[in-house]
Amino acid sequence: MRDLKLNKKRVEEYNEVQSKVEELEVTEEFRKEGEATEDDVNKLFEEVKLIFEEIEFKATLNKPEDELSCLLQINAGAGGTEACDWAEMLYRMYLMHSEKENYKIKELNRTNGDVAGVKSVELQIEGDFAYGMLKGENGVHRLVRISPYNSQGKRMTSFASVFVHPLVDDRIEINVNPADLDWDTFRASGAGGQHVNKTESAVRVRHLPSGIVVECQEERSQHMNREKAITMLKSRLYDRELERQAAEKNEVESTKMKNEWGSQIRSYVLDDRRVKDHRTGHQTGNTDGVLDGDLTPFLQAYLKWITKI
């Protein structure tokens, strides 16, 4: 059903291109006969050009995992309360971007900061090509600003790491031996009504061969959380296998770096009104727009850059 939906969308996109090209050709004929202006032709030409650029861009999403939904995890790094607040800002940024793209969003885990923000949070982002679009967000994000948590109003630097994993579905077979799993239960934290903190519905599972640990406290039922945790674990295992294959082929270097100075993939310098990606060189002065979820230019710049290295 999912493949049918994607193929239907591709047919619709092809029909849109064909229709626009035919409209451009007809308008050019009208221009020759004096029934349309050169501005009319140029306007349609720019529309057709944008459509072709979008098709060319989508051609970079050509790996099987690119079509999948994803899990996105944010961890506060060096910087204490300021870093936790920064992690919360990134969380809001990805929420707003996902809403703009009509993705479905679920919060799976959340550990609040001691004073403000979050120490860590994990989201499930569902939608066609969500992983392919967001995979370039893997890495350390650096914030520079006048801190509201510093009484002297000093300019401070904070870090948070983002990890994006493909969310496996029934098209991808990942075998997990139940004997390799170590389960633990605990009480859920955060908002959720009377049920939260009353029963041990949250679960934690460790995959003994790999050492991968995942937690899930999204659902009210321990059984449902166990099912979700297994899906999350399979996604992590799949992501690890993709990394192993990439390392063998020496396609890309690891982006999972330390949360500290010199390891960032992107800097958000708020007092200078500048956001810059250090891999692609793409930058903008619209810091508010980026933090409000306008990430597409950065995502596209990364995908074009990664195909060239």
N, C-alpha and C positions, 0 to 999 in steps of 0.2 A: 504493500500500500504506500509506503514511504517513497520507494523508487518510482511508483506510478505518479505520485504527486510532484516529484522533482522533474520527471520527464514532461509532465503536463506544463509545468512552469517554463521549461526550456522552449517548448513549442509556442507558448504565448509570447515569450520574448522574441523568438524568430519572427512571428507574425507581426509584432510591433515594429521591428526593424524594417521588414518588407513594406509595411504600410507607410512608414515615414519616408523611405527612399522613393516610393512611387509618388508620394505627395510632393517631394522635392522636385522630381522630374517634371510633374505636371505644372508646378509653380514656375519652373524655369521656362517651359513652353509659353505660359501666360506672359512671362516677362518679355519674351521675344516678340509677342504680339501686342505689347503695350498694355496688357490687362493686369499686370502685377509689377511691383517695384523691385529694385535690386535689394532693398532692405528686407523685403519679404523672403527673397531667396536666401539671403545671408542668415536670417533668423532660423529658417528651417535647416540650413546647412549646419549651424551650430548645434541644433537639437540632435541631428543625425550623428554628428561628430561625438557628442556626449554619450549617446547610446553605444556607439562602437567602442569608445574608450571603456565603458562599463563592461562590455562583453570581453574585451581584451584583459581587463583586470580580473574578471571572474575566471578566466582561463588559467590564472596562477593557482587557483584552488583545485588542483588536479590529483591530489592524493586521496586514497579511500577514507582516511580519518577526517579529512577536511569537511565532509558533509555532516559530521556528527555534532550533537549538542556538546556541552562541556561542563566541567567542574572548575570553578575559579576560587582560589584560596588567597587570602590576604593576611600577611603576618607583619605586625609592627616590628621594627628593627631598633637600631641604636637611636636613642633620643627620649626614652621614658614616656612621660605623659604627652609630650609634643608628638612623639612617634605614634602613639595610640590614636591621637586625634587625626593625624595624617592618614592612618589606616582607615579610619571612619570616613574621611573625605574621599579616599579612593573607592571605598564601598559605595558611597552615594554616587560617585562618578560612573561606576559600572552599572548601577541600578538604572540611572537616567539614560545611559547609552542603550541598555537592553530594552527599555521602554520605547525609545525612539525607533528601534529596529523591530519592535513587536515580538521580542522574545518573551518566553514565559520564564519567570524567575522564582526560585524557592531558596530560602535560607536554611541550610542544613545544620550548621554549627555556628556558635558565636560565644566568644569569651570576652567580656567587657574589660576595659582598662580600669585600673584602681581609682583613677580620678575622672577621666573622660575618655571617650573614644572606645576602640576595641583593640585587644591584644591580637586576636585572630578571628576570622570569619570565613565561612565557606559557602559559596552559592552554587546552585545548579541552574544553568542557563540553557533553556531548551529552544531550539530553532534551527532551521536549515543553515548549514555552514557556520554555525556559531563558533565551533572550535577553529575552523579554518580562518575565520576573521580575527579571532581573539588570541590565537596562539603566540603572536608576536608580543603580547603583553607580559610574557614570562620574563622575570628579572627584577631588578631593584629599581624602585622609583624614589627620587630624591626631591624633597621639598625645602625651599629656602624662603623664609618670611620673617616679618616682625612678629614674634611669638606673643599671643594673648595670655600665655601662661608664665611669661617672664615679667616680673614686676618692674624691671629696669627697661623694658621695651627693646631688648636686644634682638638683633637679627640672628636667627637660629636655623640650623640644618637638621633635618630628620629623614629617616629612611623607612621604607616598607617594601617587603618583597611580595611579588604576585606570582602564583603558579597556576597554569592553565593545563588541565588534563582532558583528553577526549572522553566523552561519556559513552561507554559501550552500549550497544543495543543488541537485538536478536540477530542482526546481520553478522556480528563478530563473536566468534566462539572462544571463550576463555574458560579453561577448566581449572577449578579450584578444589583441591582435596579437603574435605571437612576435617580430616585428621591434622591438617596443617594450620588449623585456626584455633586461636586462644581467645575466648569470649569473656567479656566483663560487662556488668551492668551498673548504672549509677543514676542518680536523680537528675532530671533535666533542669536547666537553669534558664532564666530569662522569662519574657512574657509568655502567657499561654493559659491563664485562668487558674481555676482551683486545682486542676489535674497536675500542673507543674509542681515539682518538689514534693508531691504526695506519694508517688510510686517510682520505682526504679525502671522507668520506661526507656531511658537513654541507653545506648549500647556502645561498646568499644570492642573492636576486633583487631587482633594482631596476626598477620600472616607470617608464620614462623620462618619459612625458608627465605623470605625477602626482607623481613623486619618491618614491613609497611604496617602502619597503624592508622585506622580510620575510626571516626566517631560519628554517630548520628543521633540527634535528639529532635528531629523535625516532627515526627508523628507522635500521637498520643499512645499508640500501642507499641509495646516492646517487639512484638512479632513483625509489625510493619517496619520498625526501625532496623531490625535484623536484615530484612530483605533489602532495604535501601543501602545498608552498610555493605552488603555483598556486592551490589552494583557499583558502589564507590570503590571498593577494593579492586574489582575487575578493571575499572577504569584506570586506576593507578598502575596495575600490573601491565595493562596494555600500553600505557604511556611509557613505562620503563622499557618495554620491549622496543617501542619506536625509538627511544633514545639510544638503546644498544645498537640498533640497526644503523642509525645515523652516525654513531661514533665509529662503527666498523667501516662505513663508506667515507668517513671524514667529510661529511656534507656540511655540518655546522658545529661550531664549538659550543660547549655548555653555557647556558645563560643563567643557571642557578648559582649565583655568586653570593658572597657574603654581604650582609646588610650594613655596609659601611662605605666610607668615602672611596671613590675611585672605581666602584663596581657598578654604578648605576647605568641603566639603559636610557633613562629619560630624566630630565631635571625640570622642575616646576618652580621658577623663581618669581614669586608673586610681587615683590616690591619693584622688580625691574620689568614686570608685565611680559614675561617670556616663558614659553614652554618649548624645550628642545629635545629631540630624540638624538642621542649620541651615536647611534648606529647609522641612521639614514641621513642625518643632518637636517631633517624636516623640522621646522619651527614655526611658531605663531606668537603674536602678541596678545591674542584673545584668551587670556588665562581663565576668565570667567566662563567662556564658552566651553573650553576643554573640561573644566571641573563640573560643568553642567551636562557632560556626556557627549559633546561634539568631538568624537574620537576618530571618525571615519577617515579623515585625511592622514592621520598618523598610521592607522591600520593599513591603508592602501599603500602608503609610502614604504612600510616595512615589507609587505608582500612583494612589491616590485623590486625592492633592494635584495631580498633573500634569494630571488631567482637569478640574480646576477653574480652571486659569490660562489 
